[in-house]
Every structure is written in C-alpha cells, then in structure tokens.
Amino acid sequence: MELIAKVSKGSKMDQVYLPKNREMFKTGDYVKITPLNEKSLTEKRYEKPFFYGIKYLEPIKVYVANRIIKIIRNLYDERVNIIIAGSFLDQGFTFNDIDLLIIGDKKEALARIKKEIVRETGINAHIIQLNKEELKKGVETDPLYETLLSKCISEKRLLNKPNRKFNYKILDLYLLKSKLFGDNFDVLNGNEKYQFLRNLLAIKLFIENKKVSVESINDEIKKEFKTDIEDIKGNLLDKKDFLQRFNKLYTQTSNKIMDLAKHDSK
C-alpha cells in the first residue's frame, strides 16, 4: 500500500499528514518517505475519499471501502460519485451487506457491479442509482436519506445540505413502516427493533427541524425510551413499558404529520 501526501511547512518542523482512517500504518510504525518524480505525480490515481460522521473505521473496512470504490470506478466515468453508507460503517463486523449510492446520470447494469464486488470482497452490495437532482430531492424531503448521508464515505465532496421540504405524504408513508412494531414485537430480533425505532425517531427529528444523524437518533432513542442502544439490539427490553412509550411517541409523531397535512391544504 502507498499513501501520497504533501510535505507541509510547520512552525518548528515540516511534516507529512496521513488520514486517520487508513488501511495500514498504525501509530508508532516506522515508514520510509521518498520523493515522487513528475511522471508519478501526473499518472492517474485515486484520491482518498471523504469521511462524514465517522470517528473511527477499522483498517480492514477502509481497505474494503477503497477497493469497492476502485471496482465501481473502473466501470464508470469520472462524472459519478460513489457513496458508501449503512451498518458497514458501524464499529465491529456485524454487518450483512454494504449500502452503496452511485450518483450520476449514467446508468449501469447493477448485476455486473454486484458480481464484481462479491468476487473481489465477498460482500453483497445493496445499490441505489440516482442523479444529482434525485439525491437533492431525497435529502430535502426524506429523513432516511439525511440519516444515511450523516455517516458515510463519499468519493467526492458532498454539497451543503439543501433546505428541508415537509411532504406529509412521504413522511406518513415512512411512518407506516413503524406501525407494525407492536404487533411483531415478540418475533423481532434486537437489530430489527432498533431499525423500527430509528425510522420513527428520524421522522420525529425531521419534522421538528432538528439534526437527523445516527448520533442524534440514538440520543433521542435513549431519551425517549430510557434505555441503552445495546440493550435494544440485545433484545433486553421490558415489553409493556417499552410499547407504552413507543405507542405514545408514534401517536404524537402521526399527529404532527397530520398537522402538516392540514397546513398544506390551506
């Protein structure tokens, strides 16, 4: 592995900065610094991606992310952006697949991309293809898109978040996903329960015009349900108390969406 960095001028010593999220080179490792010639600098190379909302990512995951970006890049032109998101970016190795967004006007056969990713990494990929306008509209109206992009790896720098637009039809449709939580409480595992809650709290925060991110959603879950995220994922819940809190919060959120509908009809 090679990292290309530029020598920067410091107050006492000049220095070379390395990204914190990298595949190799642990803190304390000795490395060799050699100059690059002009030919090396002009050769096509992959720039390091941008990390959003990620404090730490295991080196093996950094390697996989970079490998996936290169796989897709070999099948697309330079105008698209590749975004990696979802549970793959959480600490640990409990993810089942990897969520990818490919942003651009050109559409490619997803089967070919998925096949290459599985062949190279052994990981199944869930891929969404959007153009820039579709992504902008999604982030404006859909709290789940905002959640997704709050913690992601993006090959290219993301634009500033657009202003929210409250579409009560979209919000009500997404809220219906959480309606089945109570009826299925006994058969859901901990991670599935967490996903139902995350969906509900993302909508609540979005309507309240508050920040919607993995961290803000988790904080809201802990505040509303008086329990730790790990207890939810571990299925260690008091069913009666938990469902009472959930049903109350669901009703409150549904009422807020109805208020948006009434306001929109005027």
C-alpha positions as CSV (number, residue, x, y, z in Angstrom):
1,M,0.0,0.0,0.0
2,E,1.1,3.6,-0.7
3,L,-0.2,6.9,0.6
4,I,0.6,10.0,-1.4
5,A,0.9,13.1,0.8
6,K,2.4,16.6,0.5
7,V,5.1,18.0,2.8
8,S,3.7,20.9,4.8
9,K,5.5,23.7,6.5
10,G,5.3,23.7,10.3
11,S,6.4,26.2,12.9
12,K,9.3,24.1,14.2
13,M,9.4,21.1,11.9
14,D,8.0,20.4,8.4
15,Q,5.5,17.4,8.4
16,V,3.6,15.0,6.3
17,Y,-0.1,14.4,7.3
18,L,-1.7,11.0,7.0
19,P,-5.5,10.5,7.1
20,K,-6.7,8.9,10.4
21,N,-8.9,6.4,8.6
22,R,-6.4,4.4,6.6
23,E,-5.8,0.8,5.7
24,M,-2.3,0.4,7.2
25,F,0.5,2.3,9.1
26,K,-0.5,2.1,12.8
27,T,0.5,4.8,15.1
28,G,4.2,4.1,16.1
29,D,5.0,2.3,12.8
30,Y,8.2,3.4,11.0
31,V,7.7,4.4,7.4
32,K,10.0,5.4,4.6
33,I,9.5,8.8,2.8
34,T,10.7,9.1,-0.8
35,P,10.1,11.8,-3.3
36,L,7.9,11.2,-6.4
37,N,9.0,12.2,-9.8
38,E,6.9,14.3,-12.2
39,K,5.7,11.3,-14.1
40,S,4.3,9.7,-10.9
41,L,2.5,12.9,-10.0
42,T,0.8,13.1,-13.4
43,E,-0.3,9.5,-13.5
44,K,-4.0,8.8,-12.9
45,R,-4.5,7.9,-9.2
46,Y,-7.5,7.6,-6.9
47,E,-7.8,10.4,-4.4
48,K,-8.6,9.5,-0.8
49,P,-12.4,9.7,-0.2
50,F,-14.1,12.0,2.3
51,F,-15.3,10.6,5.6
52,Y,-18.5,12.1,7.1
53,G,-19.6,11.4,10.7
54,I,-17.0,8.7,11.1
55,K,-14.7,9.0,14.1
56,Y,-13.0,5.6,13.5
57,L,-13.2,2.9,11.0
58,E,-11.3,-0.4,11.2
59,P,-8.4,-0.5,8.7
60,I,-9.8,-3.6,7.0
61,K,-13.0,-1.7,6.3
62,V,-11.0,1.2,5.0
63,Y,-9.4,-1.3,2.6
64,V,-12.7,-2.8,1.6
65,A,-14.2,0.7,1.0
66,N,-11.3,1.8,-1.2
67,R,-11.4,-1.5,-3.1
68,I,-15.2,-1.1,-3.8
69,I,-14.7,2.5,-5.0
70,K,-12.0,1.3,-7.4
71,I,-14.2,-1.6,-8.7
72,I,-17.0,0.8,-9.4
73,R,-14.8,3.5,-10.8
74,N,-13.4,1.0,-13.4
75,L,-17.0,0.6,-14.7
76,Y,-18.0,4.3,-14.7
77,D,-16.6,7.6,-16.0
78,E,-15.3,10.4,-13.8
79,R,-18.6,12.2,-13.5
80,V,-20.3,10.0,-11.0
81,N,-19.9,10.0,-7.2
82,I,-19.7,6.8,-5.1
83,I,-21.1,6.9,-1.6
84,I,-20.8,4.0,1.0
85,A,-23.2,4.1,3.9
86,G,-25.2,1.9,6.3
87,S,-24.2,-0.5,9.1
88,F,-20.9,-1.4,7.4
89,L,-19.6,1.9,8.9
90,D,-20.5,1.0,12.4
91,Q,-17.7,-0.4,14.7
92,G,-17.4,-4.1,14.6
93,F,-18.2,-6.7,12.0
94,T,-21.9,-7.4,12.4
95,F,-23.0,-6.0,9.0
96,N,-24.7,-8.3,6.5
97,D,-24.1,-6.3,3.3
98,I,-22.9,-2.9,2.2
99,D,-25.1,0.1,1.1
100,L,-23.9,2.0,-1.9
101,L,-25.2,5.1,-3.7
102,I,-24.0,5.9,-7.2
103,I,-24.7,9.5,-8.1
104,G,-24.7,10.4,-11.8
105,D,-26.7,10.5,-15.0
106,K,-25.2,7.3,-16.4
107,K,-27.0,4.0,-15.6
108,E,-25.1,0.8,-15.4
109,A,-26.2,-2.8,-15.0
110,L,-26.2,-3.4,-11.3
111,A,-25.9,-7.1,-11.6
112,R,-22.4,-6.7,-13.1
113,I,-21.3,-4.3,-10.3
114,K,-22.7,-6.5,-7.6
115,K,-21.0,-9.6,-9.1
116,E,-17.6,-7.8,-9.2
117,I,-17.9,-6.6,-5.6
118,V,-18.8,-10.1,-4.4
119,R,-15.9,-11.6,-6.4
120,E,-13.4,-9.1,-5.0
121,T,-14.6,-8.7,-1.4
122,G,-17.1,-11.5,-0.7
123,I,-19.7,-8.9,0.4
124,N,-23.2,-8.4,-1.0
125,A,-24.0,-4.9,-2.1
126,H,-27.3,-3.0,-2.0
127,I,-27.0,-0.3,-4.6
128,I,-29.2,2.7,-5.4
129,Q,-28.5,4.7,-8.5
130,L,-29.6,8.4,-8.5
131,N,-28.8,11.5,-10.4
132,K,-27.9,14.7,-8.6
133,E,-31.4,16.1,-8.7
134,E,-32.9,12.9,-7.3
135,L,-30.4,12.9,-4.5
136,K,-31.2,16.6,-3.7
137,K,-34.9,15.9,-3.7
138,G,-34.4,12.9,-1.4
139,V,-32.4,14.8,1.2
140,E,-34.9,17.7,1.1
141,T,-37.9,15.5,1.8
142,D,-36.8,12.2,3.2
143,P,-35.3,11.9,6.7
144,L,-33.9,8.4,5.9
145,Y,-31.7,9.9,3.2
146,E,-30.5,12.5,5.6
147,T,-29.7,9.8,8.2
148,L,-27.8,7.8,5.5
149,L,-25.6,10.7,4.5
150,S,-24.9,11.8,8.1
151,K,-22.4,8.9,8.3
152,C,-20.9,7.9,5.0
153,I,-17.8,7.6,2.9
154,S,-18.0,9.7,-0.3
155,E,-15.5,9.6,-3.1
156,K,-16.2,13.2,-3.9
157,R,-17.0,16.1,-1.5
158,L,-20.7,16.3,-0.7
159,L,-22.5,19.6,-1.3
160,N,-24.1,21.5,1.5
161,K,-27.4,20.0,2.8
162,P,-30.4,21.6,1.0
163,N,-33.3,23.1,2.9
164,R,-35.9,20.7,4.1
165,K,-39.3,20.4,2.4
166,F,-42.0,18.8,4.5
167,N,-44.0,16.4,2.3
168,Y,-46.6,14.9,4.6
169,K,-47.4,12.1,2.1
170,I,-43.8,10.9,2.1
171,L,-43.5,11.2,5.9
172,D,-46.8,9.4,6.5
173,L,-45.7,6.6,4.2
174,Y,-42.5,6.1,6.1
175,L,-44.2,6.3,9.4
176,L,-46.4,3.3,8.4
177,K,-43.2,1.2,8.4
178,S,-43.1,1.5,12.2
179,K,-46.8,0.8,12.8
180,L,-46.2,-2.9,12.7
181,F,-43.7,-2.7,15.6
182,G,-46.1,-3.6,18.4
183,D,-47.8,-6.5,16.5
184,N,-44.4,-8.0,15.7
185,F,-42.6,-7.2,18.9
186,D,-42.2,-10.8,20.1
187,V,-40.8,-12.1,16.8
188,L,-38.4,-9.3,16.0
189,N,-34.8,-9.6,17.0
190,G,-32.9,-6.7,18.6
191,N,-31.4,-5.3,15.5
192,E,-34.8,-5.3,13.8
193,K,-36.4,-3.5,16.7
194,Y,-33.7,-0.9,16.6
195,Q,-34.4,-0.3,12.9
196,F,-38.1,0.3,13.6
197,L,-37.2,2.8,16.3
198,R,-34.6,4.5,14.2
199,N,-37.2,5.0,11.4
200,L,-39.7,6.6,13.9
201,L,-37.1,8.9,15.6
202,A,-35.7,10.0,12.2
203,I,-39.1,11.2,11.2
204,K,-39.7,12.9,14.6
205,L,-36.5,14.8,14.4
206,F,-37.0,15.8,10.8
207,I,-40.5,17.2,11.5
208,E,-39.1,19.1,14.4
209,N,-36.5,20.6,12.1
210,K,-33.7,19.1,14.2
211,K,-30.5,17.5,13.1
212,V,-31.1,14.0,11.7
213,S,-28.0,11.7,12.1
214,V,-27.2,8.3,13.6
215,E,-25.9,10.0,16.7
216,S,-28.9,12.4,17.2
217,I,-31.3,9.5,16.6
218,N,-29.5,7.3,19.2
219,D,-29.6,10.2,21.7
220,E,-33.3,10.6,21.1
221,I,-34.0,6.9,21.5
222,K,-32.1,6.8,24.8
223,K,-34.0,9.9,26.0
224,E,-37.5,8.7,24.9
225,F,-37.2,5.1,26.0
226,K,-34.8,5.4,29.0
227,T,-32.6,2.5,27.7
228,D,-29.2,2.0,26.0
229,I,-28.9,1.2,22.3
230,E,-27.1,-2.0,23.1
231,D,-30.0,-3.2,25.3
232,I,-32.3,-2.7,22.4
233,K,-30.0,-4.6,20.0
234,G,-29.6,-7.3,22.6
235,N,-33.4,-7.7,22.9
236,L,-33.2,-6.9,26.7
237,L,-36.4,-4.9,26.9
238,D,-39.5,-4.6,29.2
239,K,-42.2,-5.2,26.7
240,K,-45.1,-3.4,28.5
241,D,-43.2,-0.3,29.3
242,F,-41.4,-0.1,26.0
243,L,-44.6,-0.5,23.9
244,Q,-46.3,2.2,26.0
245,R,-43.6,4.6,25.2
246,F,-43.5,3.6,21.6
247,N,-47.2,3.9,21.0
248,K,-47.3,7.3,22.7
249,L,-44.4,8.6,20.5
250,Y,-45.9,7.1,17.4
251,T,-49.2,8.8,18.0
252,Q,-47.5,12.2,18.7
253,T,-45.5,11.9,15.5
254,S,-48.5,10.9,13.5
255,N,-50.4,13.9,14.8
256,K,-47.6,16.2,13.8
257,I,-47.7,14.8,10.3
258,M,-51.5,15.4,10.2
259,D,-50.9,19.0,11.3
260,L,-48.5,19.3,8.3
261,A,-51.3,17.9,6.0
262,K,-53.8,20.4,7.4
263,H,-51.4,23.3,6.9
264,D,-50.6,22.1,3.3
265,S,-54.3,22.0,2.4
266,K,-54.9,25.7,3.3
